[in-house]
């Protein structure tokens, strides 16, 4: 029995020795094995590539990605790189901020504790780069009737010339862009400000395009300009340069000056005496006779003529003095002999404008100088200067405006407004020596 146990022990020892001698030796650790895949989605500044890690080399992969260079034909991780979290199998990565129209060398890499393994090198060329627009701004005055221009600096990576750049003008109700909408049809580098744009804010966007390549630049918007001011007209009045605003009638669409000739400002109310302006004798130029110094909206001391009066009638179309001529003759004219065409000679309105005809006044359908009527043309109840005495009358209660029309009776035709209710009729004959308000309408 002891002999049997001894033999069994010897056999087990021999088997253990054989097994130990047959145990597989440890495989030595190496760098990872990785391959590079081709590039895709290539643009002027980006491209997508990738690789595949087939072996980690016996040690965990701690870093992987793509390395690339324009100058090193066998790039390493010392060159530009991308990084992924892949430790085995396929991975992809995007190259960014590339130079347009340039050739790059790329290969995949994977790193473990032993070192870095690389895939084969692939090459690709980036596309044509998109142009850019910088410093986008709006030049010009934001005023009705004026022209605004898009200003910007164009550049292109390949120095391709500009071609086909597009524009879009926008309008908003505030400088912060509240309610911004694209202006229909406003798609050129210039935009003429419309009456409908008054008191709003405008800006422009520029999308640059070049003569070569398929990539458009990014749209860039300017800051807002505004609020849009009303249209204005500058001219010489009574020997001095003045600038008046321009109103667009909501009733007719016609353009009118925003104040009476000689007024210091556009009226804030129908009885705003600082907007009353001067009082002209019909057909007489702005030679100083019309000047009025206003102190109040109504009353006996509301205003006074700057220059005195004379009872000596003129025998020429343009008197050689600045006095208010007291009327004479049956038509109470300031001239010795009436001249039916005098208004064509001495229209007080500047070039491009004229004293309205009776039909042009009629088209506005105005009955009083309050409420809607005031807002429509900002007319005032200035009253008039009586031809026989030179005294001012009807301030704040009536508005008397010259027309360029002569009535069938040979008188000048005036348009008559009340402070309330309606004038009946709105047209009436007036003595040519009466001093009335003048409001100009655009030709």
C-alpha positions in Angstrom: 0.0 0.0 0.0 2.8 2.4 0.9 4.5 1.5 -2.4 1.3 2.4 -4.3 1.0 5.8 -2.6 4.7 6.5 -3.3 4.2 5.7 -7.0 1.1 7.9 -7.2 2.9 10.8 -5.7 5.8 10.5 -8.1 3.4 10.4 -11.1 1.6 13.5 -9.9 4.9 15.4 -9.5 5.9 14.4 -13.0 2.5 15.5 -14.4 2.9 18.9 -12.7 6.3 19.3 -14.1 5.1 18.6 -17.6 2.2 21.0 -17.3 4.5 23.7 -16.0 6.8 23.1 -18.8 4.0 23.4 -21.4 2.6 26.8 -20.0 2.4 29.5 -22.7 5.1 32.2 -22.4 3.8 35.9 -21.8 3.4 37.9 -25.1 5.6 41.1 -25.0 3.6 44.5 -25.0 3.9 46.7 -28.2 2.5 49.9 -29.6 -1.0 49.9 -30.9 -1.8 48.9 -34.5 -3.9 51.5 -36.4 -5.0 52.2 -40.0 -6.1 55.5 -41.6 -9.4 55.9 -43.5 -10.0 58.4 -46.3 -11.1 62.0 -45.9 -14.7 63.2 -46.6 -16.9 66.3 -46.3 -14.0 68.5 -47.4 -14.7 72.2 -47.4 -12.4 75.2 -47.5 -11.7 75.1 -43.8 -12.8 71.7 -42.5 -12.6 68.0 -43.4 -13.6 64.7 -41.8 -11.3 61.7 -41.5 -10.8 58.7 -39.2 -9.0 55.4 -38.5 -9.4 51.9 -37.0 -7.5 50.5 -34.0 -7.0 46.8 -34.7 -4.8 46.1 -31.7 -4.0 47.9 -28.5 -0.6 46.2 -28.4 -1.3 44.5 -25.1 -1.7 47.8 -23.2 -4.7 50.1 -22.9 -5.0 52.9 -25.5 -4.9 56.2 -23.8 -5.1 58.6 -26.7 -6.2 58.4 -30.4 -7.1 60.6 -33.3 -5.6 62.2 -36.4 -2.4 64.1 -36.8 -1.9 66.3 -39.8 0.3 68.9 -41.5 0.7 71.0 -44.6 4.5 70.6 -44.6 5.4 67.3 -42.9 4.5 64.5 -45.2 4.7 62.0 -42.4 2.9 63.9 -39.6 3.2 62.9 -36.0 1.5 63.9 -32.7 4.1 66.7 -32.6 2.1 68.3 -35.5 -1.5 69.4 -35.4 -3.8 66.7 -33.9 -7.4 65.9 -33.1 -8.3 63.7 -30.2 -11.0 61.0 -29.7 -12.0 58.7 -26.9 -11.7 55.6 -29.0 -9.6 52.7 -27.5 -10.4 50.1 -30.2 -12.2 49.8 -33.5 -13.2 52.5 -35.9 -13.3 56.2 -35.0 -13.8 59.5 -36.9 -12.7 63.1 -36.2 -13.1 66.5 -37.9 -10.2 68.8 -38.8 -11.0 72.4 -38.3 -9.6 75.9 -39.1 -7.8 74.6 -42.2 -6.4 76.9 -44.8 -8.5 77.0 -48.0 -7.0 75.5 -51.2 -4.1 73.8 -49.3 -2.8 70.2 -49.4 -2.7 68.4 -46.1 -1.0 65.1 -45.0 -3.0 63.1 -42.5 -2.7 59.8 -40.6 -4.4 58.1 -37.7 -2.6 57.5 -34.4 -3.2 55.6 -31.2 -1.0 55.7 -28.1 -0.5 53.3 -25.2 2.1 53.1 -22.4 4.7 51.8 -24.8 4.3 54.4 -27.5 2.3 55.7 -30.5 1.3 53.7 -33.5 0.5 55.4 -36.8 -1.6 54.5 -39.8 -0.7 55.1 -43.4 -0.5 58.7 -44.7 -3.4 60.0 -46.8 -3.5 63.4 -48.6 -6.3 65.8 -49.5 -6.8 69.4 -50.7 -9.2 71.8 -49.0 -11.8 73.6 -51.1 -12.0 77.2 -52.1 -12.4 79.3 -49.0 -15.5 81.5 -48.4 -15.1 85.2 -48.6 -15.8 87.5 -45.6 -17.4 90.9 -45.1 -16.2 92.9 -42.1 -16.9 96.3 -40.7 -20.5 96.2 -42.1 -22.1 99.6 -41.5 -24.6 102.0 -43.0 -23.5 105.4 -44.5 -25.8 108.3 -45.3 -28.4 110.2 -43.4 -31.5 108.3 -42.1 -33.9 110.7 -43.5 -36.9 110.3 -45.8 -35.8 110.8 -49.4 -32.1 110.3 -48.7 -30.1 107.4 -49.9 -28.4 104.9 -47.5 -25.4 102.8 -48.6 -24.0 99.5 -47.3 -20.3 100.0 -46.4 -18.0 97.0 -45.7 -14.6 95.4 -46.3 -14.5 92.4 -48.6 -11.7 89.8 -48.3 -11.1 86.3 -49.8 -8.6 83.6 -48.8 -7.5 83.1 -52.4 -7.9 86.8 -53.3 -10.7 86.0 -55.7 -12.5 89.1 -56.7 -16.0 89.9 -55.4 -18.9 88.9 -57.5 -22.6 88.4 -56.7 -22.5 89.7 -53.1 -26.1 90.0 -51.9 -27.7 92.6 -49.6 -30.9 92.8 -47.6 -32.2 95.9 -45.8 -34.2 95.5 -42.6 -36.5 97.8 -40.6 -37.5 97.7 -37.0 -39.5 99.9 -34.5 -36.6 100.2 -32.0 -32.8 100.4 -32.1 -32.9 97.0 -30.3 -34.5 95.4 -33.4 -38.0 95.0 -32.1 -40.3 93.8 -34.8 -37.6 93.5 -37.4 -38.7 92.7 -40.9 -36.9 92.5 -44.2 -37.9 95.4 -46.5 -39.4 93.9 -49.7 -37.3 94.6 -52.8 -34.5 96.2 -50.8 -31.8 93.9 -52.0 -29.1 96.2 -53.4 -26.2 98.0 -51.8 -28.3 101.2 -51.7 -31.7 102.0 -50.2 -33.7 105.2 -50.6 -35.6 105.9 -47.3 -39.4 106.1 -47.8 -42.0 108.1 -46.0 -43.3 104.9 -44.4 -39.9 104.5 -42.7 -40.3 107.7 -40.6 -39.3 107.3 -36.9 -38.1 103.7 -37.5 -34.7 102.1 -37.5 -32.9 100.6 -40.5 -29.9 98.2 -41.0 -28.4 96.1 -43.8 -27.0 92.6 -44.1 -24.2 91.6 -46.4 -23.6 88.1 -47.7 -20.2 88.1 -49.6 -19.6 86.1 -52.7 -16.5 85.6 -54.8 -16.0 85.0 -58.5 -14.6 81.5 -57.8 -15.6 78.7 -55.5 -19.0 77.5 -54.4 -19.0 78.6 -50.7 -20.7 81.9 -49.9 -19.6 83.9 -47.0 -21.6 84.3 -43.8 -24.3 86.9 -43.6 -23.2 89.9 -41.5 -25.6 92.6 -40.3 -24.8 96.2 -39.5 -25.9 98.1 -36.5 -29.2 100.1 -36.8 -29.3 103.7 -37.9 -32.2 106.0 -37.0 -34.8 106.9 -36.0 -35.5 107.9 -39.6 -36.1 111.7 -39.8 -38.7 113.2 -42.0 -37.7 114.3 -45.5 -36.2 117.8 -45.7 -35.7 120.6 -48.2 -33.1 123.3 -48.0 -33.5 126.6 -49.8 -32.9 130.3 -49.5 -35.8 132.2 -48.0 -35.7 136.0 -47.4 -31.9 136.0 -48.0 -31.1 133.2 -45.6 -30.7 129.4 -46.0 -33.4 127.4 -44.2 -34.3 123.7 -44.0 -37.9 122.6 -43.7 -39.2 119.1 -43.2 -41.5 117.4 -45.8 -44.8 115.8 -45.0 -46.5 113.1 -47.2 -50.3 113.6 -47.2 -52.2 110.5 -46.0 -55.1 111.6 -48.2 -53.3 112.2 -51.6 -49.8 111.0 -51.2 -48.5 114.4 -52.2 -45.5 116.0 -50.5 -45.9 119.3 -48.7 -43.5 121.4 -46.7 -44.1 120.7 -43.0 -44.6 124.4 -42.1 -45.8 127.7 -43.5 -43.2 129.8 -45.2 -41.4 131.8 -42.5 -42.4 129.6 -39.7 -39.8 128.8 -37.0 -40.8 125.2 -36.8 -43.4 122.6 -37.8 -46.6 123.2 -35.7 -47.2 121.3 -32.5 -50.8 122.4 -32.5 -53.1 124.4 -34.8 -52.6 127.5 -32.6 -48.8 127.2 -32.2 -47.9 130.8 -32.9 -44.2 129.9 -33.4 -45.4 128.0 -36.5 -47.7 130.7 -37.9 -45.0 132.0 -40.3 -45.2 135.0 -42.6 -48.2 136.6 -44.4 -47.7 137.2 -48.1 -49.5 139.6 -50.5 -50.6 137.6 -53.5 -48.0 137.3 -56.2 -45.4 139.3 -54.3 -41.9 137.8 -53.6 -40.3 137.3 -50.2 -38.9 140.8 -50.1 -39.5 141.5 -46.4 -43.1 142.8 -46.7 -44.4 139.5 -45.4 -42.4 139.2 -42.2 -44.3 139.0 -38.9 -43.0 138.9 -35.4 -45.3 136.7 -33.3 -45.7 136.9 -29.6 -48.9 135.0 -28.9 -51.4 132.7 -30.5 -54.2 135.3 -30.5 -55.2 138.7 -29.2 -54.5 142.3 -30.3 -50.8 141.8 -29.5 -50.4 138.4 -31.1 -48.0 139.7 -33.7 -46.8 142.8 -35.6 -45.4 143.4 -39.0 -41.6 143.6 -39.0 -41.7 146.4 -41.6 -44.1 149.2 -41.9 -46.8 150.0 -44.4 -47.2 152.2 -47.4 -50.2 153.4 -49.5 -48.1 153.8 -52.6 -48.9 151.1 -55.0 -46.2 149.4 -57.1 -46.0 149.7 -60.9 -43.6 146.8 -61.2 -43.9 143.1 -60.4 -41.2 143.2 -57.8 -41.3 146.3 -55.6 -38.1 147.9 -54.5 -39.1 148.1 -50.9 -40.0 145.8 -48.0 -43.1 147.7 -46.9 -46.6 146.1 -46.7 -48.5 147.9 -49.5 -52.1 148.9 -48.6 -54.4 147.8 -51.3 -56.0 150.1 -53.8 -58.4 149.8 -56.7 -61.5 147.7 -57.0 -59.6 144.4 -56.4 -57.6 146.0 -53.5 -54.4 145.1 -55.3 -50.9 146.1 -54.2 -50.0 146.8 -57.9 -51.3 149.7 -59.9 -52.4 147.4 -62.7 -53.3 143.8 -62.1 -51.1 141.0 -63.5 -53.0 137.8 -63.8 -49.8 135.8 -64.3 -47.9 137.4 -61.4 -47.8 134.2 -59.4 -45.8 132.5 -62.1 -43.3 135.3 -61.9 -43.1 135.6 -58.1 -44.0 132.2 -56.7 -42.6 132.3 -53.2 -41.9 128.6 -53.2 -38.4 127.3 -54.1 -37.4 125.4 -57.2 -39.2 122.1 -57.4 -42.1 123.4 -55.3 -45.0 125.7 -56.0 -47.9 127.5 -54.4 -50.8 125.0 -54.6 -53.7 125.4 -57.1 -57.2 125.4 -55.9 -57.8 121.8 -57.1 -54.7 120.7 -55.2 -56.1 122.1 -52.0 -59.5 120.5 -52.8 -57.9 117.1 -53.1 -56.9 117.2 -49.5 -60.5 117.4 -48.3 -59.8 119.7 -45.4 -62.6 121.4 -43.5 -60.9 122.6 -40.3 -57.4 122.9 -38.9 -58.0 120.7 -35.9 -57.7 117.0 -35.2 -57.2 114.9 -38.4 -56.6 118.0 -40.5 -53.9 119.3 -38.3 -52.1 115.9 -38.3 -52.5 115.6 -42.0 -50.6 118.8 -43.0 -50.0 120.6 -39.7 -51.9 123.7 -40.8 -52.3 126.6 -38.5 -55.1 129.1 -37.7 -52.8 132.0 -38.5 -55.5 134.5 -39.5 -54.5 137.2 -42.0 -53.2 140.7 -42.4 -55.9 143.1 -43.6 -55.0 144.9 -46.9 -56.6 148.2 -45.9 -54.9 148.7 -42.6 -52.1 146.2 -42.2 -53.7 144.9 -39.0 -53.6 141.2 -38.0 -56.9 139.6 -37.5 -58.6 136.1 -36.9 -55.5 134.6 -35.2 -56.3 131.2 -33.7 -59.8 131.0 -35.2 -59.2 131.0 -39.0 -56.6 129.8 -41.4 -56.3 131.6 -44.7 -53.9 130.1 -47.3 -53.0 131.4 -50.7 -53.6 129.4 -53.9 -52.0 130.1 -57.2 -55.4 130.4 -58.8 -57.2 133.6 -60.0 -61.0 133.6 -59.7 -63.3 134.4 -62.5 -63.9 137.7 -60.8 -60.2 138.6 -61.1 -59.5 138.2 -57.4 -57.0 135.8 -55.9 -58.5 132.6 -54.6 -57.8 131.6 -51.0 -58.4 128.4 -49.1 -60.2 129.1 -45.8 -60.1 126.9 -42.7 -61.7 127.4 -39.3 -60.5 126.3 -35.9 -63.6 124.0 -35.7 -66.5 123.1 -37.9 -66.1 123.8 -41.6 -65.6 126.8 -43.7 -68.4 127.4 -46.2 -67.3 127.6 -48.8 -63.6 126.7 -48.3 -62.8 128.8 -51.4 -63.4 132.5 -51.5 -62.2 135.6 -53.3 -59.5 137.6 -51.5 -58.0 141.0 -52.2 -54.6 140.6 -53.6 -53.1 142.9 -51.1 -54.3 140.8 -48.1 -51.5 139.1 -46.3 -52.1 135.3 -46.1 -50.1 132.2 -45.2 -48.2 130.3 -47.9 -47.7 126.5 -47.8 -45.6 124.9 -50.7 -46.4 121.6 -52.4 -43.9 119.6 -54.3 -44.1 119.6 -58.1 
